[in-house]
Amino acid sequence: MQVNVHQAKSQLSKLIERALAGEEVIIARNNKPTVRLEVLPEARRKRKLGALQGLVKYMADDFDEPLEDFKDYE
């Protein structure tokens, strides 16, 4: 996404959140890209293992079995 300097001034918090979410944010002056808002490595959110635990309610017994459509590729 690209915004001009005026928009960046008035929406800085939203732009920071978008950058933290992984979106590229470019700030332009006179419609020319000038600055990229980039997240510092130490500020990146850490992944939490097990955050989705309990989300899968059922998994078929043959879940890991090869699909019939791909039998020719074995």
C-alpha positions as CSV (number, residue, x, y, z in Angstrom):
1,M,0.0,0.0,0.0
2,Q,1.2,3.5,-0.7
3,V,0.1,6.7,1.1
4,N,1.1,10.3,0.8
5,V,2.8,12.2,3.7
6,H,-0.4,13.9,4.8
7,Q,-2.2,10.5,5.1
8,A,0.7,9.0,6.9
9,K,0.7,11.8,9.5
10,S,-3.0,11.4,10.2
11,Q,-3.1,7.6,10.1
12,L,0.3,6.6,11.5
13,S,-1.1,4.2,14.2
14,K,-3.1,2.3,11.5
15,L,-0.2,2.2,9.2
16,I,2.0,0.7,11.9
17,E,-0.5,-2.0,12.6
18,R,-0.7,-2.9,9.0
19,A,3.1,-3.1,8.8
20,L,3.2,-5.3,11.9
21,A,0.6,-7.6,10.2
22,G,3.1,-8.0,7.3
23,E,1.8,-5.5,4.8
24,E,4.3,-3.3,2.9
25,V,3.6,0.3,3.6
26,I,5.2,3.0,1.4
27,I,5.0,6.7,2.1
28,A,5.2,8.9,-1.0
29,R,6.0,12.6,-1.5
30,N,4.6,14.2,-4.6
31,N,3.4,10.7,-5.7
32,K,7.0,9.4,-5.7
33,P,7.7,6.5,-3.3
34,T,10.1,7.9,-0.7
35,V,10.0,5.8,2.5
36,R,9.1,2.3,3.4
37,L,7.7,1.6,6.9
38,E,9.4,-1.5,8.1
39,V,9.1,-3.6,11.2
40,L,12.3,-4.2,13.2
41,P,13.1,-7.8,13.8
42,E,12.9,-7.6,17.5
43,A,9.5,-6.0,17.3
44,R,7.9,-8.8,15.3
45,R,5.3,-10.8,17.2
46,K,6.5,-14.1,18.4
47,R,4.6,-17.3,17.4
48,K,2.9,-19.0,20.2
49,L,3.0,-22.8,19.8
50,G,-0.3,-24.5,20.5
51,A,-2.3,-21.3,20.0
52,L,-4.8,-23.3,17.8
53,Q,-5.0,-26.3,20.1
54,G,-8.4,-27.9,20.2
55,L,-9.5,-26.2,17.0
56,V,-9.7,-29.4,15.0
57,K,-12.6,-31.5,16.3
58,Y,-12.3,-34.5,14.0
59,M,-9.7,-36.0,11.7
60,A,-10.4,-39.0,9.5
61,D,-8.3,-42.1,10.1
62,D,-7.1,-42.0,6.5
63,F,-6.1,-38.4,6.6
64,D,-2.4,-39.1,5.8
65,E,-3.1,-41.7,3.2
66,P,-2.2,-40.9,-0.5
67,L,-5.1,-39.6,-2.6
68,E,-6.5,-41.7,-5.4
69,D,-5.9,-38.9,-7.9
70,F,-2.1,-39.1,-7.2
71,K,-1.6,-42.9,-7.3
72,D,0.2,-42.6,-10.7
73,Y,2.9,-40.4,-9.1
74,E,4.0,-42.8,-6.4
